[in-house]
């Protein structure tokens, strides 16, 4: 199940980035799920901003990562 969950997160985030790019979004922000299972890496990434091209394939950051991208309109 771990592989399926990780690859679902990858597909969802890659799809989101493609949608954002089609909407001319230039920057995105990393959002980590904040709970007792959140790892140190994801806590550190939470809130960081990236250019849409930089963000490609960054999430998932590890197996069973639960992070996502949100678009930034600046």
ABEGO torsion letter per residue (X at the ends): XAAAAAAAAAAAAAAAAAAAAAAGBABBBBBBBBBAABBAAAAAABGBBBBAAAABGAOBABBGBABBBBBBBX
